Amino acid sequence: MKQYFLFSYFLLAGLVCFSQTKSYDFRDRLNGKPIFENGYIDQPYVVVLDSGEWLSVFTTGLGEEGSGGQHIVSSVSTDKGNSWSKPVLIEEPSAESASWAMPFKTNYGRIYVFYNYNGDKIHSLNSLTNIREDMLGWYCFKYSDDKGKTWSKRHRLPIRTTLVDRNNDWAGKIQILWGIGKPINVGKQGMMFAFTKLGKYMLDDGEGWFMRCDNINSERDPEKLKWNNLPEGDKGLRNPDFGSVQEEQNIVELSNGTLYCMYRTVMGHPAESYSYDGGKTWTMPQIPKYYTGELIKHPRACPRIFKTKNGKYLFWQHVNGGSDFENRNPVWISGGIELDGKISWSQPEILLYAPGLSKERLSYPDLVEQDGRYWITETNKLKGLSHEIDPDFFEKLWGQFNLNTISTKGLVINKMGGDLIKKEFSLPAIEEPSKGEGFTIDLVADITRLKEGELICESRDKDGKGFWLEMSANYSVKFTMTDGEKTTSWNSDAGLIKFIGTTEISLIVDYRAKIISFVINGVFNDGGKERIIGWGRLDNTMGAVSTNKINIGAIRTGGGLRADNVVKAFRFYNRPLTVTESVGNYRSQLNPSGNLR
């Protein structure tokens, strides 16, 4: 991310001031390029053609999701997503929905698209009429040999009837299924994609299944394609302890041929599983963790994973432990690397956000990689967009595992040891939340001696306007900021403050994403077991909160500086650090024994 700041320095009584200019932010959804807009648009997935053009397929309709008339279309971009051709119908809109298109490009350039089709023309269940039928019926495919200008006739995939089908509302005569991940190349000539079967209408008793074709990259006759419905046996991929909702499976292949699957639940966490035999069998699904050991949080939303050309991985997530379909703004992303035959996930960074406190449900993304550049596509169900992502953003994310340097960009106060005896320093002016970038307080302190309510640092004027960081209950810290009328507060997760020795605290205030977050001793605060969400939202209408000085080193609530020096190192940045930068700051301050200096 490129940020530019306009600095003005005035050396007057030790006061240093600057003004922030709001730079371009690729994370802002408003900066995305439109793919298509309609009453409903979902899963805008893209394949890069041999010509370098992009072909996108997506599900659309005039009404909202599931209201009938859903159909699938294709569109082509010749300028890397800046503009798109008029959509071509792959399936005509009709009473029978065609939905959830997933494209695949063969080695010889043919484009296949796999999708749901209500071929049995089911529109009722018992006494219910006009039921949602976009997950009922057949798995089908069509193909195009002319860049999506025309499409073949419809072919039906041979999906086995299994136990989950026989137990459903139609006793297996009708199947309930859908998929959300693009097919991937597996093995030497194969292709594979994941999908969900349901055992009960609507959206209950889900389990994962996989369709594999090992000759699709060489065989051009669709009647001679060899399909294998996996896993073997009568039961799909699921953990019986994870409840009814186990759905939206998607896969990647590791460098050694191992398959990795991620899917959503309503436990507040996703689930992961590995296959070491090409999808025939799978390990018992478990909750994935960050490399730091914390369980990954994710609601009932698409948990999309991608493998990039450099052999690394990305995981689209929402970092909250909800059990419903909400809280999909902002979008967070983790980077993955292979470690001991498995994927190790970094702590998350904000990838995209809808402005303000929007409740837009950003989801069903795809990754486009071309000529060393990256794009993410996504939808809020009304409008599909593409976003070019700075490659350096992903490189730093993958580098989080070993980063061990202190960030200097935007560092305007940097005091350590004896320099902190003074305890009061000039503070640069910060723009109000609607205009500026934000700021970061990064400090090392021995704060276990503090009582609840005692201050670690503060920047307030005589009228109480400003911000402060204080000791809170249950070994946590609390941040508060106020413009004199409006106030925002947020606590770190409980129990992360060290009982003995010093603690490294990064408080990140991101004005553009409107997010307040903590990184404590190199660990991003996601709420833990106590809270669904560990990051807070910032009121966009709040005015400026910056004053011209900051007091450091524990100030009692009754006034007066403590005699002892609680804060051992203090840094103030005129921008929000990334989680990765905060982790690097933490590691750089460790001595060889692993303790903070």
N, C-alpha and C positions, 0 to 999 in steps of 0.2 A: 504494500500500500504506500503510495507516494503522498506525503504530506508536506505542505509548505507553510511556513510561519513567517509572518512579517514582524520583525523585532525592532523595537525602539528602546534604546537604552538611555536612561537618565541617571547620571551619577550625582545624586543629591541626597545627602544624609544617609548614604548607604542603600537607597531605594532603587531597585531594578524593576522596571515595568516593561511589559510587552503586550501586543495585541495579537489575537489569533484570527487568522482568516480560515474560513471553512473550506477545506479542500475536497476534491472529488472522492467519493467513497463508494467503491464497487459493491459494498455490502448493502447499500440502500436500494430497496426494491424498486424505487422510482427511477433508478438509473438503468433498469433492465430494458432490453429491446423486445417489443411485442412479437409474439408468434401468431396468436389468434385470440379473438375475444368473442364470447357467445354467452347464451344463457348458461351453458355448461361446457367446460373443456377440462379434460383430465389426461394425465400421463403423456405430456408432450415429449416423446422419446425421439432420439436422433441417431441416424447412422451416417457416417461420412462416406460418400460414394467414391469410386475409383477416380472420378474426375475432380475430386476435391469439393464438390457441391455437398450440401447437407440435405438429407431427406428426413422429414419428421412425420411421424404418424401419431394420431391422438384420437381420443373419444370426445364426441361433442353432441350437442342437442340444444334445442330452443329452450327447454325447461330445465329445472334443476336436476341434480343427479338422481337417477332412478325413476324419473317421472314418465318415461316412455319416449320412444322415438330416438333413442341414442343410436349413434352410428359411428363408424370409423372412417377417417379420411387421411390423405397424405398431402404434404406440401413441400416444396423445394426452395432452398435458399442458395443463391449463387455468390453471396457476399458475407458468408460466415455469420448468418443470423441477423443481419441488419434489415433485411426485407425478405418477404416470402411470397411464393406464387399462390394463386387462387387454389384453395383445397380441391383435391380430386377425391371423389367418392370411392372408397374401397367397398363399403356396403351402403346401400341406399337406406335412408331413414324409413322405417316402417313400424308396424305394430310389434314386430319382433326385434328386440334390441341386439345390436352388435357392439361389443364393448371391450375395453382394456387391451388395446392393440400393443403388441411388443414386436419390434422389428429386429431382423437379423440379416447381415450381409454375408454371403458366402465368399469363399476365396476367389471364385470366378466372377463375382459382381452381382449375382442375382440377389434381390431383396425379398425375403420372406416376411410375412407378418402373421403372428399368432394371436388369436382373440376368442372371446366368448360369443356364442351365437345361440339364441333361443330357438333352436331348430325344431323343438317339439311343440312350439307355439303354446306354452303354458302361461295362462294369465289368471288362474284362480287356484285356491287351496282351501278345500272344504267349503266353508261358507264365505270365505274371503274372496272378493273379486278385485280385479285390477291390482294385483299384488306386484311388488317390485320383481321384475323377471330378468334383470340384466346380469344375474349370476347363475341363471338356470340353463341347462341344456348341454350344448356341445362345445368342445374345444375344436377350433377350425384354423385353417391357414389359407392364405392366398399368396401369390408371388408376382413380382414384376421384373421384367428384363429390360425395361426402357425407362429407368429412373423414376418410376412411379406414375408415368403418364397413363398407363393402363395396368389392369390387374387380372390375374387368371380367374378361373372359376373357383368356387369354394370347395375345399377338401376338408373332410372330418378326420380328426386325430383319433386313434384307437385308445381311448382312456379306459382302463380296466374298471369294472364294477367291483368294489371292495366293501369291506365291512362297514365303513363309514357311510357308504352310499346305501347299503341295504337297510341301515338303521334310520335313514332320513325320512322325511314326510311322505315321499313317494315310493318308499321301499326299494329304492335303487333304480326304478324305471326312469327317473329323472335325476341328473346329478346337479349338485350345487358347487360351483367352482369359479375361481378367477386367479389372475396372476398380476404381479406388479414389477417384476424385474426383467430386464432385457435378457434374451438368450446369450450365452457365452460360448466361445470355443473351448472344447475340452479334448484332451488327447491329441492325436495326430490329425484326424479329419472330422472329429465329432462336434456336436452342438448339444447344449443342454439348457433347459430352463426350469424354474421352480414355479409351482402354483399351489393354491389352497383348495382343499375340499372341505365342505361343511356337512355335518351330520344332522343339522336341524335348521329349518328356516325360521328366523333370519339371523345369521351371523353367530351361530352356536356350534360347539363341538368341532372346532377346526383342527386340521392337521396338514402337514406338508407332503407334497408329492412332486415328482420330477419326471420330465419327459426328455429322453436322450435319443439322439439319432447320430450314429457313427459314420454315416456315409453321405451326409448332406452337403459337404464341401466338395464332393467329387461326382455324385450321382445327380444328373439333371432331370431324370424322369421322376416326377413326384410319386408315381405309382410304385416305384422301386425303392423308395426311402424305407429304411429299417428303423422302426420305432420301438423303444423300450421304455415301459412305464415303471418307474422305480419309486421307493425301494421295493425289494423283493418281498413277497408275502402279502398279507391281507390288511396290514396296518401301516399308516403313514407315519411321518416324523412328528412326534410329540412327546412331551414329558407328562405323565399322568398327574404329577403333583403341581403342574402349572395352570390347571383350570381349563375351562371350556375354550377360551379365546386363545388360539395359537394359529396365527395366520400371516399372510403377506411375506412368505419366504422368498429370499433371493440369495444368489450364490456367486462366489468367485472361485477360481482355481489357483492354488498355491504353486510355487515353482517346482515342487516335487510331485505334482499331480493330485495332491490332497484337495478335496472339495470342502469349502467352508460355507455354512448357511447361517443367515441371520433372519429373525422374524419377530413380530410384535406379539405382546400379550396385554393383559390388563393388570399385571402385578406391579406396574410402575417401572418395569425393567423389560428389555428385550431378551431374546434367548438366542443362543448360538449352538452349533453342532458341526462336527467334522465327519467326513466320509473318506476312508482310506482305500476303498475298492470301487471307485467310479460311481458311487451313488446307490450301490446295492444295499448297503447297510450304513447306519449312522450312529454316532455316539449319542448317549442320552443328553438331550439339550440341557444347557446350564445357563445361568445369568453371566454375561460377559463382564469383564473388569477392565479398568484402566491399568496401565503398567504400574501405577502406584498402589494398586490393590483395592480401590473403591469400586463397588458395583456400579455399572452404567445405568443411568436412569433414562427412561423413555416412556411416553404415554401410548395410547392406542393410535399410533400414527405410523406412516411408512418408514421403516428403518433401513434405508437404502445403503448398500455397500457397493464400492467400485474398486476395480484394479486398474492402475495406471500403467503406462507403457514402461515406466522405470522399475516395475516390479513391486511397487508399494501400493498402499490402499487408502481409501477414504470412507468415512462412515457418517452419513447424514443423520442427525438426531436432534432431539429437542430438550434434553437435559432437564426433564422434570418427571416426577414420579406419579403423574396422574393416571387415572384408569379410563378416561374418556377420550373423545376425539378432539379436545380443545388444546389450547396452549401450544400452538405451532409457530408462534412468532415470539422471539426470533428463532432462526435456524442455527444450530451449532454443528460443528464438524470436527471429527477426530482423524488424525493420521495414523495409519497402520504400517508396521514393518513386520517381516517374518523373523521369528525368534524361536529356535528349537522346534521348528516344524509347525508352529502355530502363528496366529496374528496377534501382535501386541499393540494395543490401542493407546494413543497419546491422550492427554487431557484435552478437553474441547476448547474451541475458539468460536466466536460468533462469525458465521458465514454470511447470512442475509438477515435483514430485518425490514419489516414494514414500518413506516414512520409513526411517531407518536406512540400511543398506547393501543394501536390497532389490534383487533382480535382476528385478523386475517389468518386463515389456515393455509400456510405455505407448505406444500407437500408434493409428493410423487415426482421427484427430480430425476434428471439424467445428467450424465457427464459427457461432454464432448471434448476430445483431445486431438489437436491438429497443429502440426508445425511448431511444437513446443509451447503451444498456448492451450489454455483451459477455459471452458465455458460450462456453466450449470444452467439447465432448464428447470422450470418449476411452474406450479399453477396454484392459484387460490380458488380454483373451481370455476372462476369467471373469466380469467385472463391468464394466458400462458406467456411466460417471458423467458428470455435467455440473458445470462449475465456473464461477461468475461471476468475471470478471476485472475488477479495478479499471480503469476507462477511463483514469485518469491514468497507469497503467503503460504502456499502448500509446502515449499521447500523448508521454510522455518518450522512449520507444523511437524514435518517428518524429522526435523533436527531437534525437536524438543527433548528426545530421549537422552541426548548427550550435551545439551547446551550448558555452558559453564562460564558465562561472561556477564558482566554488568552492562545493561543497556545505557547508552549515553545520549541517544537522540531525545531531545526535549528535556534533558536534565537541567534544571535551573537552580536547584538547591542540592548540595551534596556535602554533608557534614558528618564527621565521625569523631569518636573519642573526645579528646580535650576541647575540640571546637564546639561541642555541644554544651559546654559549661555555661556559655552565654545564654542559651535557652530561648532567645528571641531573635528572629531573623526577618529581613525584608521579604515580602511575598509578592511575586508577580501578579498582575491583575489577570483575572480569568473572565472570559466572555460569559454571558448568561446562557443557560442550557439550550435555548432555541437557536443560538448563533455559533457557539464555540465547539471545540473538539471534546473537551473534558479535561480531566487531570488524574494523576496517580500519586498517592502517598505510599512510599515504600520505606519501611523502617525495621530496625532490629532493636528489640527492647527486652528488658527483664521486668515484665509487668505482673508477675505473679504476686509481687508484694503490694499491688494496688488493690483497693477495695472497689466494689461496684459503684460506679458513678464518678470515680476519679479519672481525670483527663490524662490522656497520653500526649495529645497535641490539640491546639485549637487556633482558629483564625476567626475572631469575632470582634466587631466594633462595639462601641458603647451602647448601641441600641439592640445588641444581640444578633445582628445580622452576620452570617458567615457559616463556618462549618467546624466540626470538632470530632475527635475520635476518643472514646472513653472505654474504660473497663466495664464489662457487663457481667450478667449472671452466668453461672455454669461454664466458667472458663471460656468466655467468648468476648468479643469487642463489638462496640456499637458505633456506627457512623451516623451523624445527623448534619443536615444542611438546611438553612432557612434564608429566605430573602427578606425576612421581617414580617411577612404575611403568610407565606406558604412554607411548609416544612416537610422534608422527606427524611426518614430514618431507615436504617437496615442493619441487622446484626450478622456477624459471622456465624458459622456453625458452632455449636457448643462442643466443648471438650477438646479443642484443637490447640489451646494455649499450653505450652510446656510447663509442667509443674516445677521443674528445676532448670535453671539456665535461661537463655534468651530465646525469643520467638521472632521469626521473620514474618512481617505482615505486609501484604500488598493490598491496598484498597484502590480499586479501579472504578472510576466514575466516567462512564462512556456517554457523553451528551447526545451523540447522534443515534445510537441504538437505544438510548434511554434506559440503560442497564447499570446497576451498581453491583459489583461483585468483589469477593475476597479470595485471595490466594494466601493460605496460611502454611508456613514451612513447606512451600513448594506444592501444596495440595489445593486444587480448586474446590471451593465450597459449593456443593450442589444440594445442600440441605440434609444430607445423611439420612439416618433413620427417623429423625425428628420432624423434618419438614419436606413437603412435596417438592418445593423449589428452594434453592439456596441462593439465588440471585434476585435482586429487587428491581422494581421499576421506578424510574425517575419522572416526576411531573414535568412535562414539556413546557408548561406555562409559567414555571418558576422564573423569577428574575435573577439578576446577578447576585452571587453570594460571596464574592471574593473581597477581602480587605487587604490592607497593605503590609500586614505583618503576621507572623505565625509564632506561637509560643510552643516550645518543645520540651519534654522532659517531665511530665506528670505535674499537673496543676490541680490542687484540691478544689472540690466543688465550692468550698467556702472561700476560695481565693488564696493567693500566695503560692509561690513556687516551692516545691520540695527541695530540700537541701541535697539529696542524693540524685545521681544522674541515672534515671531509669532507661532513657533511650540511648542506645550505644551507636547507632548509625541512622541517619535520616536523609532520605532523598525525596525531592518533589519534582514531578514531571508535568510539563504543560500540555500533556496529551494522555489519553488512556493507554497504558501498556497492554500488550496482549498477555494472555495467560502464559504463553511460552516465554516471553521476556521476563515475567515475574519468576518463573521457575529458574531461568538462567541467573537472575539476581540472587535467588536463594542459594543455588549450588555454589556460586562464586564466593559466597561468604562462609562456606564450611571449611573447617580445618581438616587435616588428614584423618583425624579421629571421627569425623562425621558430625561434629558439633559446630554450632555457629560461633564464629570468632567474636 
